[in-house]
Amino acid sequence: MNISNKEKELVIISDEEFSNQFNIHEDEDGCIKPYETYGEDLELVIKANLDPTKSVWTLIDSDAPWGISTVSGFQFCNRIQYYIGDKPVPDNIQYQLEDICEPEPTSL
């Protein structure tokens, strides 16, 4: 069943919960592996998105203080890069990584 984001519960999670709970893919250095929005990387992301045992996450351009947010799901608009996890996201939840960075104060 496909549920729109408007019907999903928004759950804010930490970077640690993101990595551990969803077993996010890492590169050879142990860092979270980003996938590009084109070419072979995009093909891998689309394949993972169709696999019910995996999860896809999207780093998007947003109105957050730092201008970016990571959210669960395959997003096309405002996408910057993707991440793949080996555990699925429940259909009724939209996850967003908490913004732990404080924006620098602006002077007038």
C-alpha angles and dihedrals in degrees: 000000000000114000121191119236090249090067095047128096112243112229121185114212135182126247089253093053089047093054099039104036095047099030093233114207116259132203125236090278094055094253123131106274115234120209121211124239094240144043124010093347091057090049089055091048093050091048090050090047090057092049111090091205093061138059132218123208127192130211103213138186104250148159091263116126092262093041095245138079135182114224134176117256139043106293121184103183117074092001119162101172142331138237128202127215130193094223125066128241114236112255093238097053132077110197124204125184112241117251102239095171121092115219116240113256114256122224121223 
